[in-house]
Amino acid sequence: MTYPAGKNEADVVKAFTAEQLNSGEVAYLLNGSKSEGELAWYQKLGTDAYPVLVAEEGNTVYNGTFNYCDGTASSYSNSSSDSELIHVASATITSPEFDSAKHIYHMGCRNEGCTLHKYFADADGTLEAKAEDGKFYVKDLILTDDASLAINTQAKFTVKDLQYSRQLTEGQTGYVTLCLPFDIKAADVAGAEKCYPVGDMMIHMPTNDASVLKFVLMLDEQTVIKAGTPMIVKLGAEGTAQKLVATAQNVEYNANFFANPAAKSLTLRDWDGKSGMMPICHDLASATIGGVYTATTLGTGSYSLREGGKFGVHEGELSPYRVYLNIQTSQSAPSRAMMFSIGMPDDSSTTGIRIINMADGMQTGSSVKSAAIYTLEGQRVNGTPGKGIYIKNGKKFIVK
């Protein structure tokens, strides 16, 4: 710009366009082209259409080259750094949106380089996720039996610290069932004295009452219990805990995480309590064991372990993270009452297995030896078994 003879810039009245007033250029010039020290003029860019005399947080105008998260650039900004991506309202996502390519929700700024861009693991935007090493992580997550706290999500992410917590009744002891959607270490379940995975066999034993069928559900022992495994849990002594808590680290989560696991069929055997023979049991058409992760209405013939530690016919919905037993009788078989016990490994005893009656709580010994091996036809094997499929401790194994 040139000036008339004898005139300098300070003596000339200048005109600015509305665009220049809105951009912050005029506020910067009115401050003597500076942004620090004693300032008189301020402007919140994007809000104030022209300079103001009131200083507020974030309304100092800086000069430089500034990049905005919507892809635009400017020479003036309320940010003091020209190296950061500056957020603008036009790039804001006000509620979580699902990114189907990344299998995660995001909200805030659409530009991932902006500090206001956030990832979430749920559709409600309450479970924040962080991007690390090409994956998304949630710091911690607690699962309970409360359906209202269930996660609404299609996302895939990893939970660094996952916990399942069940509130017990005051003074509750005995046995409960448990089935979880993640692997656990049996020794790390707080409030439990022992966790027993349900095995693959159920044994029919004789009774003095022909109208009653007595079955022993065989349990197993494992250090690491896989997701979806039905378990019978012996609670700690009275007063040791008011909650049953299972924890795991770095658990992979996806949209099928809460899909109920498939039930498994149980091998049914007859045993008279005396001999070594365990032939196939024909009193039932089938027996299956399974678990649920959400409140589930069970089919006809389903049994569950009630709060008092006794198996009984289940009516209505089964609460989350519990186990059910489904019994289907042969059509030709007469109607008879069912009585259930559990068979627990006990190598320290002479019997090898301890049977707990889940109908009246009484215990009786068994003469089934844990070391005994049987063929699929129920014949006890003496000596070293040859090639084939055998049964030991209620579970099948193969000799090749």
C-alpha positions in Angstrom: 0.0 0.0 0.0 1.3 3.5 -0.9 0.4 6.7 1.0 0.1 10.4 -0.1 3.2 12.5 0.2 4.0 13.4 3.8 1.7 10.7 5.2 2.6 7.5 6.9 0.7 4.3 7.8 -0.4 5.5 11.3 -2.1 8.6 9.8 -4.2 6.7 7.3 -7.7 5.4 8.1 -8.0 1.8 6.7 -11.1 -0.1 5.6 -11.4 -3.9 6.2 -13.8 -6.4 4.8 -16.2 -8.4 6.9 -14.0 -11.4 6.1 -10.9 -9.8 7.5 -12.8 -8.7 10.6 -14.1 -12.2 11.1 -10.7 -13.9 10.5 -8.9 -12.4 13.4 -6.5 -10.3 11.2 -7.9 -7.0 12.5 -7.6 -7.9 16.2 -4.0 -9.0 15.6 -3.2 -5.7 13.8 -4.9 -3.6 16.5 -2.6 -5.3 19.1 0.4 -4.0 17.2 0.9 -7.3 15.4 1.6 -9.2 18.6 0.0 -11.9 20.7 1.9 -11.6 24.0 2.5 -8.9 26.5 0.0 -6.0 27.0 -3.0 -6.6 24.7 -6.2 -4.7 24.3 -8.1 -6.5 21.6 -9.4 -10.1 21.6 -11.6 -12.3 19.5 -13.0 -15.8 19.8 -12.7 -17.0 16.2 -15.8 -18.7 14.9 -17.9 -17.0 17.5 -17.0 -13.2 17.5 -17.6 -11.5 14.2 -15.1 -8.7 15.1 -12.6 -7.8 17.8 -13.7 -7.2 21.4 -12.1 -5.5 24.4 -12.9 -8.3 26.9 -10.2 -10.9 27.6 -11.5 -14.5 28.1 -9.9 -17.9 28.0 -9.1 -18.9 24.5 -9.8 -15.6 22.7 -6.3 -14.3 22.2 -5.5 -14.1 18.4 -2.2 -15.6 17.1 -0.7 -15.2 13.6 0.8 -18.1 11.7 -0.1 -21.0 9.5 -2.8 -23.0 11.2 -4.4 -26.3 10.0 -7.9 -27.2 11.0 -9.4 -30.6 11.5 -12.0 -30.1 8.7 -9.1 -29.8 6.2 -9.0 -26.0 6.0 -6.1 -23.6 6.9 -5.9 -20.1 8.3 -3.3 -17.4 9.1 -5.0 -16.6 12.4 -6.1 -18.8 15.3 -6.8 -18.8 19.0 -4.2 -21.5 19.3 -0.6 -20.6 20.1 0.9 -23.5 18.1 0.8 -23.9 14.4 1.9 -27.6 14.7 -1.3 -28.9 16.3 -4.5 -29.8 14.5 -7.1 -27.3 15.6 -10.7 -28.5 16.2 -13.7 -26.8 14.6 -17.3 -27.4 15.4 -18.1 -28.4 11.8 -16.1 -31.6 12.3 -17.8 -32.7 15.5 -19.7 -36.0 15.9 -22.2 -35.4 18.7 -23.1 -39.1 19.3 -21.2 -42.3 18.7 -21.0 -43.6 15.2 -19.9 -47.1 14.3 -16.9 -47.5 12.0 -17.6 -50.8 10.3 -14.1 -51.0 8.8 -12.4 -50.6 12.2 -15.1 -52.3 14.3 -15.2 -49.4 16.8 -17.3 -46.4 17.7 -16.0 -42.9 17.5 -17.3 -39.5 18.6 -16.0 -35.9 19.0 -13.9 -34.8 16.0 -14.1 -36.7 12.8 -10.4 -36.1 12.2 -8.4 -38.9 14.0 -5.5 -36.5 14.3 -7.4 -34.1 16.5 -7.1 -34.2 20.2 -10.9 -34.2 20.5 -11.3 -37.4 18.5 -12.5 -40.2 20.8 -13.0 -44.0 20.4 -15.7 -45.9 22.3 -16.4 -49.6 22.7 -20.1 -49.2 23.1 -23.0 -47.6 21.2 -23.9 -45.4 24.2 -20.4 -43.7 24.3 -19.8 -44.7 28.0 -16.9 -47.1 27.5 -13.9 -45.3 26.2 -11.3 -47.2 24.1 -7.7 -46.4 23.2 -5.9 -47.2 20.0 -2.6 -49.0 20.6 -0.5 -51.1 18.2 -3.3 -51.3 15.6 -5.9 -52.6 18.2 -8.4 -51.0 20.5 -8.2 -51.5 24.2 -10.6 -50.9 27.1 -8.9 -50.4 30.5 -11.4 -52.4 32.6 -14.9 -53.9 32.5 -17.0 -55.5 35.2 -19.7 -58.0 34.3 -22.6 -58.7 36.7 -25.9 -60.4 36.7 -27.7 -57.1 36.2 -29.1 -57.1 32.6 -29.4 -53.3 32.7 -25.6 -53.0 32.7 -25.2 -55.1 29.6 -23.0 -53.6 26.8 -24.7 -52.5 23.6 -22.0 -52.9 21.0 -20.9 -54.3 17.7 -17.3 -53.4 18.4 -14.2 -55.5 18.6 -11.7 -54.7 21.3 -9.5 -56.1 24.0 -10.3 -55.6 27.7 -7.1 -55.3 29.7 -8.8 -56.2 33.0 -12.1 -58.1 32.9 -14.0 -59.1 36.0 -17.2 -61.0 36.7 -18.7 -60.3 40.1 -21.7 -62.1 41.7 -23.2 -60.9 44.9 -23.8 -63.8 47.4 -26.4 -63.8 50.1 -25.2 -63.3 53.6 -23.6 -66.4 55.0 -24.1 -68.3 51.8 -22.0 -71.5 51.5 -22.2 -74.8 49.6 -22.2 -75.0 45.8 -23.2 -72.7 42.9 -22.9 -73.0 39.2 -20.8 -70.8 36.9 -20.2 -70.4 33.2 -18.2 -67.5 31.9 -17.4 -66.1 28.4 -13.7 -65.9 29.1 -10.9 -68.2 30.2 -10.0 -68.2 33.9 -7.5 -69.6 36.3 -9.3 -71.8 38.7 -7.2 -70.7 41.6 -7.9 -67.0 41.0 -11.7 -67.0 41.6 -12.2 -65.1 44.8 -14.9 -66.4 47.1 -14.5 -70.0 45.8 -12.8 -72.8 47.6 -12.7 -74.9 44.4 -13.9 -74.6 40.8 -14.9 -77.9 39.2 -15.5 -78.1 35.4 -18.3 -80.5 34.6 -16.9 -83.7 33.0 -18.3 -85.7 30.0 -20.1 -88.5 32.0 -23.2 -88.9 34.1 -23.6 -92.2 36.0 -26.9 -93.8 36.9 -26.8 -95.5 40.3 -29.4 -97.9 41.9 -31.8 -96.7 44.6 -34.1 -98.5 47.0 -37.1 -96.7 45.4 -38.0 -97.8 41.9 -39.8 -94.5 41.4 -36.5 -92.5 41.7 -33.6 -92.3 39.3 -30.3 -91.3 40.9 -27.6 -89.8 38.7 -24.1 -88.7 39.6 -22.7 -85.8 37.5 -19.0 -86.4 37.2 -16.8 -83.3 37.7 -13.2 -82.7 36.6 -10.2 -80.6 37.8 -8.4 -78.2 35.6 -5.9 -75.4 36.3 -7.2 -73.2 33.4 -10.9 -73.4 32.6 -11.9 -72.4 29.1 -14.6 -70.0 28.2 -18.1 -71.6 28.0 -17.2 -74.5 30.3 -20.0 -75.3 32.8 -18.6 -75.4 36.4 -19.8 -76.4 39.8 -18.2 -74.0 42.3 -17.7 -74.8 46.0 -18.0 -71.6 47.9 -15.5 -70.6 50.6 -16.4 -71.0 54.3 -19.1 -68.8 55.8 -17.8 -65.3 56.3 -14.9 -65.6 53.9 -16.5 -63.6 51.1 -19.8 -61.9 50.2 -19.0 -62.0 46.4 -17.9 -64.5 43.8 -15.3 -62.7 41.6 -13.5 -64.1 38.6 -10.9 -62.0 36.7 -8.9 -62.2 33.5 -6.5 -60.0 31.5 -6.4 -59.1 27.9 -9.7 -60.7 26.9 -10.8 -60.3 23.3 -14.3 -59.0 22.9 -16.6 -59.1 19.8 -20.3 -58.9 19.0 -20.7 -62.7 19.7 -19.2 -62.4 23.2 -22.5 -62.9 25.0 -23.8 -65.6 22.6 -24.7 -68.6 24.9 -22.2 -71.5 24.4 -23.3 -74.7 22.9 -24.4 -77.4 25.3 -22.5 -80.7 25.4 -23.9 -84.2 25.5 -23.1 -86.3 28.5 -22.1 -90.0 28.2 -24.6 -92.0 30.3 -23.5 -95.1 32.2 -25.0 -97.6 34.6 -23.1 -98.5 37.6 -24.3 -100.8 40.5 -21.8 -99.3 43.0 -20.0 -102.6 43.4 -18.7 -104.1 40.2 -16.2 -102.7 37.7 -18.8 -102.8 34.9 -20.3 -99.5 33.6 -22.6 -100.4 30.7 -24.5 -97.8 28.7 -27.5 -96.4 30.5 -30.8 -96.7 28.6 -33.1 -95.0 31.2 -32.7 -91.7 29.4 -32.9 -90.6 25.8 -30.3 -87.9 26.3 -28.6 -85.6 28.9 -26.8 -82.4 28.1 -25.0 -79.7 30.2 -24.7 -76.1 29.2 -24.4 -72.5 30.4 -25.9 -69.1 29.7 -24.4 -65.6 29.6 -27.7 -63.8 29.5 -31.1 -64.4 31.2 -32.5 -67.4 29.2 -35.7 -69.3 29.3 -34.9 -73.0 29.4 -36.6 -75.8 27.6 -38.7 -78.7 29.0 -36.6 -81.1 31.1 -34.2 -78.6 32.4 -32.7 -78.6 35.9 -30.6 -76.0 37.7 -28.8 -75.7 41.0 -30.9 -73.5 43.2 -29.6 -71.0 45.8 -29.8 -73.6 48.5 -27.3 -75.8 46.6 -29.9 -78.4 45.4 -30.7 -79.5 41.9 -34.3 -79.0 40.9 -36.6 -78.6 37.9 -36.1 -75.1 36.6 -39.0 -72.8 35.8 -38.8 -69.4 34.1 -35.6 -67.7 33.2 -32.1 -68.8 34.2 -29.9 -66.0 35.5 -26.8 -65.1 33.5 -23.5 -67.0 34.0 -25.3 -70.1 35.4 -25.4 -73.8 34.3 -28.3 -76.0 33.4 -28.8 -79.7 33.0 -31.3 -80.9 30.4 -32.7 -84.4 30.7 -34.8 -86.1 28.0 -36.4 -89.4 29.0 -37.3 -92.3 26.7 -40.9 -92.2 25.6 -41.4 -95.8 26.7 -39.9 -95.2 30.2 -42.2 -94.7 33.1 -42.3 -91.3 34.8 -39.9 -91.2 37.7 -38.4 -88.5 40.0 -34.8 -87.4 39.4 -32.2 -87.2 42.1 -28.8 -85.7 41.4 -25.4 -85.9 43.0 -22.0 -84.7 41.9 -18.9 -86.9 41.7 -15.7 -85.0 42.7 -12.1 -86.2 42.1 -10.5 -87.1 45.3 -7.2 -89.0 44.8 -6.3 -88.6 48.4 -9.0 -91.1 49.5 -9.1 -94.8 48.9 -12.2 -94.4 46.8 -10.8 -91.9 44.3 -14.2 -90.0 44.0 -16.3 -88.3 46.6 -20.0 -88.1 45.9 -22.1 -85.2 47.2 -25.8 -85.7 47.2 -27.4 -82.5 45.8 -30.8 -83.5 46.9 -30.4 -83.7 50.7 -26.7 -82.6 51.1 -25.6 -86.0 52.6 -22.3 -87.5 51.5 -21.6 -91.1 50.7 -18.4 -92.8 49.6 -17.9 -94.5 46.2 -15.9 -97.5 45.3 -15.1 -96.1 41.9 -11.3 -95.8 41.7 -9.9 -92.8 39.9 -7.3 -95.0 38.3 -9.8 -97.4 36.9 -10.0 -97.6 33.1 -13.1 -98.8 31.1 -13.9 -99.5 27.5 -16.8 -97.7 25.9 -18.9 -100.8 26.5 -18.2 -100.5 30.3 -15.7 -103.3 30.7 -13.0 -102.6 33.2 -9.5 -102.8 31.7 -6.8 -104.6 33.6 -3.2 -103.8 32.8 -2.1 -101.4 30.1 -4.8 -100.7 27.5 -4.2 -101.3 23.8 -5.1 -98.9 21.0 -8.6 -97.6 21.2 -11.0 -95.2 23.1 -11.4 -95.6 26.8 -12.9 -93.9 29.8 -11.1 -92.7 32.9 -12.4 -90.4 35.6 -15.6 -90.0 33.6 -13.7 -88.7 30.5 -12.8 -90.3 27.2 -9.2 -90.7 26.1 -7.5 -92.3 23.1 -4.6 -94.7 23.1 -2.8 -94.6 19.7 
